[in-house]
């Protein structure tokens, strides 16, 4: 049974600046009424409510770090060093360590601190848990070693998509939930799809290696559809201004306000991941469709389908040819989208089955 007197030390060693803000805010909501001390960067600290202002903070203010090398050193070494200095405090105050993010190297190092028996959230590095050893990078091998050692020592791992349970090859104290959203993303005003013309977009970080974004040029759409690419282009994404795709691109990190302004008239989002991608991680970008009340047109992918299984506005296809046909034949008549189901399916509050799973993970 849950000990209501338990105290927690909640830390994110990995996220730089505003990275993972949706996820961090969702867990701040979850820990709202618990006895917590936080170790968050200065950007995420602003997400804390007034009654949660017990944030220790890191040595360096990440909002001020612009140099990429210093950012890497801070993420991998300085933040980890600062955390280790706080271990005596954690032990003396008998706080349970809940780690919201850690890099490959940090997980490896934490395996030598297994006496903490932390509860750890898994992110992109978890792909190493389903990959053949000979295909892993050195960093991924360090992560996998750390994961196995921590698992044997009693650490608990939380994965942010339920499809991962059937793909993971390592047994242990593993927990699986849908990638959560904060309560602030619940909207009270439904949105009506216009569809004259139907405006569809790929959004976020546009990259080909993990998202197959270059497949957008394989879509053959009629004149009733506008196709957009909105976000920041990775160096492997082809920006073809001679194609039928329209672009709104930023060279640097953009604000939520800028993004929301550009997608205001977009009817739906397109996801082109193939079946082999995101086997062990969540496709958090798919959450944008729920948050902003958009239609979804996607190639079949376990992560997207798992995350959006309760979302009624999803159309899937096996390939770009089939997806093109489905889009061309789509009728956007009398479609009203709201995200009222967030409370039950994505927000870690009473009524969401995942809330109980997270409670078990932090025991």
VEXDREN-2710 file (C-alpha; in Angstrom, 1 decimal):
% VEXDREN-2710
k/r/px/py/pz
1/UNK/0.0/0.0/0.0
2/UNK/1.1/3.5/-0.8
3/UNK/2.9/5.3/2.1
4/UNK/1.3/8.7/2.2
5/UNK/4.3/10.1/4.2
6/UNK/6.7/9.4/1.4
7/UNK/8.9/12.3/0.3
8/UNK/10.4/12.7/-3.2
9/UNK/13.4/14.3/-4.9
10/UNK/12.3/15.0/-8.5
11/UNK/15.1/15.7/-11.0
12/UNK/15.7/16.1/-14.7
13/UNK/19.4/15.8/-15.6
14/UNK/18.9/15.8/-19.3
15/UNK/16.5/18.4/-20.7
16/UNK/18.2/21.6/-21.7
17/UNK/16.2/24.8/-21.6
18/UNK/12.6/24.3/-22.7
19/UNK/13.2/20.7/-24.0
20/UNK/10.5/18.2/-22.7
21/UNK/8.5/21.1/-21.3
22/UNK/5.1/19.3/-21.9
23/UNK/6.3/16.2/-20.1
24/UNK/7.9/18.1/-17.2
25/UNK/4.8/20.2/-16.7
26/UNK/2.7/17.1/-16.7
27/UNK/4.8/15.6/-13.9
28/UNK/4.8/18.8/-12.0
29/UNK/1.0/18.6/-12.0
30/UNK/1.3/15.0/-10.8
31/UNK/3.6/15.8/-7.9
32/UNK/1.5/18.9/-7.0
33/UNK/0.2/17.6/-3.6
34/UNK/3.2/15.5/-2.6
35/UNK/6.2/16.4/-0.4
36/UNK/8.7/17.2/-3.1
37/UNK/12.0/18.9/-3.6
38/UNK/12.8/19.6/-7.3
39/UNK/16.1/19.9/-9.2
40/UNK/15.0/21.5/-12.5
41/UNK/16.7/24.0/-14.8
42/UNK/15.8/27.6/-14.6
43/UNK/13.3/27.4/-17.6
44/UNK/11.4/24.5/-16.1
45/UNK/11.4/26.1/-12.7
46/UNK/8.9/28.6/-14.1
47/UNK/6.4/25.8/-14.5
48/UNK/6.3/25.2/-10.8
49/UNK/3.2/26.4/-8.9
50/UNK/3.6/28.9/-6.1
51/UNK/3.3/26.1/-3.5
52/UNK/6.0/24.1/-5.3
53/UNK/8.8/26.7/-5.3
54/UNK/11.1/24.4/-3.4
55/UNK/13.5/24.0/-6.4
56/UNK/17.2/23.7/-5.7
57/UNK/18.2/24.5/-9.2
58/UNK/21.4/23.8/-11.1
59/UNK/24.8/25.6/-10.9
60/UNK/24.3/27.2/-14.3
61/UNK/21.3/29.0/-15.7
62/UNK/20.5/27.1/-18.9
63/UNK/18.6/30.0/-20.4
64/UNK/22.0/31.8/-20.6
65/UNK/24.0/29.0/-22.2
66/UNK/24.3/29.6/-26.0
67/UNK/27.6/27.8/-26.7
68/UNK/27.0/24.2/-27.9
69/UNK/30.1/22.8/-26.3
70/UNK/29.3/24.4/-22.9
71/UNK/25.7/23.1/-23.2
72/UNK/27.0/19.6/-23.7
73/UNK/29.5/19.8/-20.8
74/UNK/26.8/21.2/-18.6
75/UNK/24.3/18.5/-19.6
76/UNK/26.6/15.5/-19.3
77/UNK/29.0/16.5/-16.5
78/UNK/28.2/19.7/-14.5
79/UNK/24.5/18.8/-13.8
80/UNK/25.4/15.2/-12.9
81/UNK/28.2/16.4/-10.6
82/UNK/25.7/18.8/-8.9
83/UNK/23.3/15.9/-8.4
84/UNK/25.9/13.7/-6.7
85/UNK/26.7/16.5/-4.3
86/UNK/23.1/16.4/-3.2
87/UNK/23.0/12.7/-2.5
88/UNK/23.8/13.1/1.2
89/UNK/20.8/15.5/1.5
90/UNK/18.6/12.9/-0.3
91/UNK/19.7/10.1/2.0
92/UNK/19.4/12.2/5.2
93/UNK/15.9/13.4/4.3
94/UNK/14.9/9.9/3.1
95/UNK/13.6/11.1/-0.3
96/UNK/12.7/8.8/-3.1
97/UNK/14.6/9.8/-6.3
98/UNK/12.4/10.2/-9.3
99/UNK/14.5/10.9/-12.4
100/UNK/12.6/12.5/-15.2
101/UNK/15.4/12.4/-17.7
102/UNK/19.0/11.2/-18.1
103/UNK/21.5/10.7/-20.9
104/UNK/23.2/7.5/-21.9
105/UNK/26.3/8.5/-20.0
106/UNK/24.3/9.5/-17.0
107/UNK/22.4/6.3/-16.8
108/UNK/25.7/4.4/-16.9
109/UNK/27.1/6.6/-14.0
110/UNK/23.9/6.2/-12.0
111/UNK/24.3/2.4/-12.2
112/UNK/27.1/2.8/-9.7
113/UNK/24.7/4.7/-7.4
114/UNK/22.1/1.9/-7.5
115/UNK/21.7/2.0/-3.8
116/UNK/19.4/5.0/-4.5
117/UNK/17.0/2.6/-6.2
118/UNK/15.6/5.5/-8.4
119/UNK/12.5/5.6/-10.4
120/UNK/13.6/6.6/-13.9
121/UNK/11.7/7.8/-17.0
122/UNK/13.0/6.4/-20.3
123/UNK/13.3/8.5/-23.4
124/UNK/14.9/8.1/-26.8
125/UNK/17.9/6.1/-25.5
126/UNK/15.6/3.2/-24.8
127/UNK/15.8/2.2/-28.5
128/UNK/19.1/0.5/-27.5
129/UNK/17.0/-2.0/-25.6
130/UNK/15.7/-3.6/-28.8
131/UNK/18.8/-3.2/-31.0
132/UNK/21.4/-5.8/-31.8
133/UNK/24.6/-5.2/-29.8
134/UNK/26.8/-4.9/-32.8
135/UNK/24.7/-2.0/-34.1
136/UNK/24.9/0.1/-31.0
137/UNK/27.1/3.2/-30.5
138/UNK/29.5/3.2/-27.6
139/UNK/27.1/5.6/-25.8
140/UNK/24.2/3.2/-26.3
141/UNK/26.2/0.3/-25.0
142/UNK/27.0/2.3/-21.9
143/UNK/23.3/3.0/-21.5
144/UNK/22.3/-0.6/-21.9
145/UNK/24.9/-1.7/-19.4
146/UNK/23.6/0.9/-16.9
147/UNK/20.0/-0.1/-17.5
148/UNK/20.6/-3.8/-16.8
149/UNK/22.7/-3.1/-13.7
150/UNK/20.1/-0.6/-12.3
151/UNK/17.3/-3.0/-13.1
152/UNK/19.0/-5.8/-11.1
153/UNK/19.5/-3.4/-8.2
154/UNK/15.7/-2.6/-8.0
155/UNK/15.4/0.6/-10.0
156/UNK/12.0/1.1/-11.7
157/UNK/11.7/2.3/-15.3
158/UNK/8.7/4.2/-16.8
159/UNK/8.2/4.1/-20.6
160/UNK/6.0/6.7/-22.3
161/UNK/4.1/4.5/-24.7
162/UNK/2.2/1.3/-24.1
163/UNK/3.3/-0.3/-27.4
164/UNK/6.8/-0.6/-25.9
165/UNK/5.8/-3.4/-23.6
166/UNK/5.6/-5.9/-26.4
167/UNK/8.9/-4.8/-27.9
168/UNK/11.2/-4.6/-24.9
169/UNK/13.5/-7.6/-24.6
170/UNK/14.7/-7.0/-21.0
171/UNK/12.4/-8.0/-18.1
172/UNK/12.5/-5.9/-15.0
173/UNK/10.4/-3.5/-12.9
174/UNK/9.1/-1.7/-16.0
175/UNK/5.9/0.4/-16.3
176/UNK/4.1/1.7/-19.4
177/UNK/1.8/4.7/-19.8
178/UNK/0.8/7.1/-22.6
179/UNK/3.0/10.1/-22.9
180/UNK/1.2/12.5/-20.4
181/UNK/0.1/16.1/-21.0
182/UNK/-0.3/18.9/-18.5
183/UNK/-3.8/20.1/-17.5
184/UNK/-3.0/23.5/-19.0
185/UNK/-3.4/21.9/-22.5
186/UNK/-7.1/21.1/-22.0
187/UNK/-9.1/23.5/-24.2
188/UNK/-12.7/24.5/-23.6
189/UNK/-13.4/25.7/-27.1
190/UNK/-14.0/23.0/-29.8
191/UNK/-12.5/23.6/-33.2
192/UNK/-14.3/23.2/-36.5
193/UNK/-12.4/21.8/-39.5
194/UNK/-12.7/24.2/-42.4
195/UNK/-11.3/22.2/-45.3
196/UNK/-11.7/24.8/-48.0
197/UNK/-9.0/23.9/-49.1
198/UNK/-7.9/21.2/-46.7
199/UNK/-4.6/22.4/-45.2
200/UNK/-2.2/19.7/-43.9
201/UNK/1.2/20.1/-42.4
202/UNK/4.3/18.3/-41.1
203/UNK/5.4/20.2/-38.0
204/UNK/8.2/20.5/-35.4
205/UNK/11.8/19.4/-36.1
206/UNK/11.7/18.3/-39.7
207/UNK/14.2/15.5/-40.2
208/UNK/14.5/12.5/-42.4
209/UNK/16.6/10.1/-40.2
210/UNK/14.0/9.7/-37.5
211/UNK/10.8/11.0/-39.1
212/UNK/11.1/10.3/-42.8
213/UNK/10.1/13.9/-43.6
214/UNK/11.4/13.8/-47.1
215/UNK/8.6/11.4/-48.0
216/UNK/6.4/14.5/-48.1
217/UNK/7.5/15.0/-51.7
218/UNK/6.0/11.6/-52.6
219/UNK/2.5/12.6/-51.7
220/UNK/0.4/13.3/-54.8
221/UNK/-2.4/15.6/-53.8
222/UNK/-5.1/17.3/-55.7
223/UNK/-5.8/21.1/-55.8
224/UNK/-8.2/20.8/-52.9
225/UNK/-5.3/20.3/-50.5
226/UNK/-2.5/22.6/-49.4
227/UNK/0.6/20.9/-48.1
228/UNK/2.9/22.6/-45.6
229/UNK/6.1/22.0/-43.7
230/UNK/6.2/24.2/-40.5
231/UNK/9.0/24.1/-38.1
232/UNK/12.8/23.9/-38.0
233/UNK/14.7/22.0/-40.7
234/UNK/17.3/19.4/-39.7
235/UNK/20.3/19.3/-42.1
236/UNK/19.0/16.1/-43.7
237/UNK/15.6/17.5/-44.6
238/UNK/15.4/18.6/-48.2
239/UNK/13.8/22.0/-48.6
240/UNK/12.4/22.0/-52.2
241/UNK/10.8/25.4/-52.9
242/UNK/10.0/24.2/-56.4
243/UNK/7.7/21.5/-55.1
244/UNK/4.0/21.8/-54.2
245/UNK/4.9/22.1/-50.5
246/UNK/4.6/25.5/-48.8
247/UNK/7.1/26.3/-46.0
248/UNK/7.3/28.2/-42.8
249/UNK/10.8/27.6/-41.3
250/UNK/12.7/29.0/-38.4
251/UNK/16.5/28.9/-38.2
252/UNK/16.5/28.7/-34.4
253/UNK/14.2/27.6/-31.6
254/UNK/10.8/29.2/-32.0
255/UNK/8.3/30.2/-29.4
256/UNK/5.0/28.4/-28.7
257/UNK/3.2/31.6/-29.7
258/UNK/5.0/31.7/-33.1
259/UNK/4.2/28.1/-33.7
260/UNK/0.5/28.4/-32.8
261/UNK/0.1/31.5/-35.0
262/UNK/1.4/29.5/-38.0
263/UNK/-0.7/26.5/-37.5
264/UNK/-3.9/28.4/-36.6
265/UNK/-5.5/27.7/-40.1
266/UNK/-4.0/24.2/-40.5
267/UNK/-6.7/21.5/-40.5
268/UNK/-4.5/18.4/-39.9
269/UNK/-1.0/17.1/-39.3
270/UNK/0.9/14.5/-41.3
271/UNK/3.2/11.8/-39.8
272/UNK/5.4/9.7/-42.1
273/UNK/7.3/7.4/-39.7
274/UNK/7.7/3.9/-40.9
275/UNK/6.9/0.7/-39.0
276/UNK/10.5/0.2/-37.8
277/UNK/10.8/3.6/-36.1
278/UNK/9.9/4.4/-32.4
279/UNK/9.8/0.8/-31.4
280/UNK/11.0/1.7/-27.9
281/UNK/10.0/5.3/-27.5
282/UNK/7.0/7.6/-27.7
283/UNK/6.2/9.8/-30.7
284/UNK/5.6/12.9/-28.6
285/UNK/5.2/15.0/-31.8
286/UNK/1.9/13.3/-32.3
287/UNK/0.6/15.0/-29.2
288/UNK/0.6/18.3/-31.1
289/UNK/-2.5/17.0/-33.0
290/UNK/-4.4/16.4/-29.7
291/UNK/-3.3/19.7/-28.1
292/UNK/-4.2/21.8/-31.1
293/UNK/-7.3/19.8/-32.2
294/UNK/-6.1/18.7/-35.6
295/UNK/-6.9/15.8/-37.9
296/UNK/-4.2/13.2/-38.2
297/UNK/-3.0/11.5/-41.5
298/UNK/-0.3/9.0/-40.8
299/UNK/1.6/6.0/-42.1
300/UNK/1.1/3.0/-39.9
301/UNK/3.4/3.2/-36.9
302/UNK/3.1/1.5/-33.5
303/UNK/4.1/4.6/-31.5
304/UNK/1.7/7.0/-33.3
305/UNK/-1.2/4.5/-33.2
306/UNK/-0.7/3.6/-29.6
307/UNK/-0.5/7.2/-28.4
308/UNK/-3.6/8.2/-30.5
309/UNK/-5.7/5.1/-29.9
310/UNK/-8.4/7.0/-28.1
311/UNK/-8.3/10.0/-30.5
312/UNK/-11.1/9.7/-33.1
313/UNK/-9.6/11.8/-35.9
314/UNK/-6.8/9.5/-37.2
315/UNK/-6.5/8.2/-40.7
316/UNK/-3.8/5.6/-41.4
317/UNK/-2.2/4.2/-44.5
318/UNK/0.4/1.6/-45.5
319/UNK/2.3/3.8/-47.8
320/UNK/2.4/7.3/-49.4
321/UNK/0.4/6.3/-52.4
322/UNK/-2.5/5.0/-50.2
323/UNK/-2.2/8.0/-48.0
324/UNK/-2.5/10.3/-51.0
325/UNK/-5.7/8.6/-52.1
326/UNK/-7.2/8.8/-48.6
327/UNK/-6.4/12.5/-48.4
328/UNK/-7.8/13.2/-51.9
329/UNK/-11.0/11.5/-51.0
330/UNK/-11.4/13.0/-47.6
331/UNK/-14.5/15.1/-46.9
332/UNK/-14.1/17.7/-44.2
333/UNK/-17.8/18.3/-43.6
334/UNK/-19.2/19.1/-40.2
335/UNK/-16.1/17.9/-38.3
336/UNK/-15.7/19.4/-34.9
337/UNK/-12.7/18.5/-32.8
338/UNK/-12.2/19.0/-29.1
339/UNK/-9.7/17.6/-26.6
340/UNK/-12.1/17.1/-23.7
341/UNK/-10.9/13.5/-23.4
342/UNK/-7.4/14.7/-22.3
343/UNK/-8.6/14.5/-18.6
344/UNK/-9.3/10.7/-18.9
345/UNK/-6.5/9.6/-21.3
346/UNK/-3.5/12.0/-21.0
347/UNK/-3.6/14.1/-17.8
348/UNK/-2.2/12.3/-14.7
349/UNK/-5.2/13.0/-12.5
350/UNK/-8.1/11.0/-11.0
351/UNK/-9.9/9.0/-13.7
352/UNK/-6.9/8.3/-15.8
353/UNK/-5.7/4.7/-15.4
354/UNK/-2.1/5.8/-16.0
355/UNK/-2.1/7.8/-12.8
356/UNK/-2.3/4.6/-10.8
357/UNK/0.6/3.2/-12.8
358/UNK/2.7/6.2/-12.1
359/UNK/1.9/5.9/-8.4
360/UNK/3.1/2.3/-8.4
361/UNK/6.3/3.4/-10.3
362/UNK/7.2/6.0/-7.5
363/UNK/6.6/3.6/-4.6
END
